[in-house]
Amino acid sequence: MASSQRYVLNNVIHNNNLGGIRVFGTINTSFNMTALNNIITENGTFGISSEFPAGSSVYEDYNDFRNNTNGESINVVVGVNRQSLAEDPYIDEANDNYNLNDVAGGGALSRDSGLGYGD
């Protein structure tokens, strides 16, 4: 059985109908995925979901979540640094401006929570 490692790093994942990060595969695949430093908001179903068979691993940490329909994640190993945002983190999503705002509990909280990739 082949095994592979994938990373999802430093993204805004917003308003997807079927969920934010969806991980799925076949019974003949062993798959490891790590999601770090993402802002995952207002997606249908879960922010992060895994439908992989036994032997696979999906790990997430340092991600910020808000208003995903069914919750933050399912079938995922969760790190201790994830957080839920109480406020909208974006300056003006209606006009596709996904820069972080300065609202406490929103963009300000998200700005101070990551690992520092890309600084």
Buried (B, 14 or more C-beta within 10 A) or exposed (E): EEEEEEEBBBBBBBEBEEBBBBBEBEEEBBBBBBBBBBBBBBBEBBBBBBEBBEEBBBBBBBBBBBBBEEEBBBEBEBBEBBBBBEBBBBBEBEEEEBEBBEBEBBBBBBEEBBEEEEE
